[in-house]
């Protein structure tokens, strides 16, 4: 079980409220600078109390980190249910990863535009540390290198309007890391 910086257990039971806060923050970030968004404005728009906000979070940054954690966790659950996509460096897995996170393209572009790239890469690095490093023959450094490259390629692909197919991008990535 995860615990917030504020000391509260982050569970499936309170996930709805936490995701409501996160989605509201993302909506606000579409029209305002991250630093200009107040907690008061956020909780009012999310229809939760300040007390509820501070029960789960100490900062807006923690809201975004929690949201990315939940998305990565959803990805983990998705790949656990599949046995047809291979390991982390395999072509099918890379393609599946691109397809999965393409569903969150709006969020990712919003984070990038707000100079919150660290939220994305921290979530990916946490995934690598938790799920990939223990099962991989690659070192942590090699996996971080791979994760950074994959993140940057994915973001550039989103920013360019996803002109290439996920398969084409996956082939490029796979070609460099095979």
N, C-alpha and C positions, 0 to 999 in steps of 0.2 A: 504494500500500500504506500502510495506517495503522500508526502506531507508538504503543505505549502510553507512558504517562508514565514507566514503568520502562525504556523503550528497546527493548522487544521488538516484533517485527513481529506484527501482528494479522492472521492469515490464515485462510482457509477451513479449512486443515489443523488449526489449533489452536482452531477455533471451537467444537467439541464441548465441550472442557474449559472454555472461557470461559463458554459458555452454561450448563453444569452448575453452575458457581460462581454465576452470576447467578440461576438459578432457585432454587438453595438459599438464597441471600440473600433473595429475595422470600418464600420459605416462612417463613424465620425472622422476617421483618418482619411477618408476619401475627399473630405471638404476642408479639413483643418490640419495644421501641423500637429504632430504628435505632442510636442511640448506645450501647445496651446490648449489641449483638451484637459479639462479639469475633472477631478473625480466626481464632483457635484453634478456636472453636466452628464457625465457617463452614467451614473446611477439613476439619474432622473430619466434619461432616455431609455435605459434598460429596464426601468420600472422595478428597481430593487433599492433597498436602503443602503446608506453608507456603511451601516453596521454589517450588512451582508457582504458588501464588497470587502471590507477589512477582515471579515471572518476568513475569507479565502486568500486574499492578496494583500501585499504590502505596497505594490506599485502597479502602474499600467504595464510596465515592461513584463512583470510576472504574469499578467493576464495573457499577453502574447506568447510567452514561453509555454504556458500551460496549454494554450490552444494548439500550438505546434506539436506539443507532446501528445495530445489527444489524436491529432491527425496521423502522426507517425505510428501511434499505437493501433489506430484503425488499419494502417498499411500492414503492420506486423500481423494482425489478426487475419487480414486478407491473404497474405502470402502463406500463412500457416495452413489455410484451408485448401491450398493448391499444391499439387505435386508435379505440375507440368511446366514450371517456369525455371527450375534449376537454382543454382547458387548465385550469390551476389554479383559476380563478374560475368555471368553467362548472358548471352544475347537476349534470350527470352525474358530473363529477370529484369534486365535494363529496360527493355521495351515495356514490360508491365509497370515498372516504376514510373516511367515517363507518362504512360497512360493514366495511372492512378493519380499522380500529383498534378496532372493537367486539369483534373477536376477541381483543383484548388488554385488555379492560375490567378484568379482575381485576388485572392488573399496574398499570394506570393508577390505579385506585382505591387500590391499596396504596401507590403512590408519593404520591398526594395525601394520604392519611391519615397518612403519615409526614412530611408537610411537605417533600416532595421534588419539588414542582412544577417547580423549576428544572431538574431532569433532563429533564422532558418538554419544556419550552419551549426549552431549549438544543438539544435534538435537532431540534425543528421549525425553529428559526432556522437551524441548520446546513443543514437541507434547503433552506430558502429561499435561503440564500447560495450553496449549491453547485449547485442544480438549477433554481431559478426565476429568481433575479435575472439570470443571464446571458441568459435567453431572454425576459424580460419587459420591457414598456414601463413598468411600475410601478417606483417608486423602492424602495430597500431599506426605507425608513421605512414606506411604504404596505404593503409585503409583511409587515413585522413586525407592523404594526397588524392586518392580516388574520389572520396566524398566531395572534396572541394572542387575538383574538376567536374564531377557530375552536376553539382549545384550550379556552377557557373555556366556550363553548357545549357542546362535546363532553363536557367533564367534568361540567357541570351536568346534561346529558342522562343520563349514566351514573348520577350520584348520585340522580336522580329516578326511576330504574328503567326508563329507556328507554320511557316510556309512549307517546311520539310515534314515528311511523315515521322511519327514516332519511331518507326522501323529504321528509317534512314539515320536519324540521330543516334539510335541505339547501335547501329552498325559502326558509326564513327567512333563512339565511345568504346565499344567492344574491341575495335581494331587497335586501339592504343593500349588497352589493358589486358589483352588476351595472353 
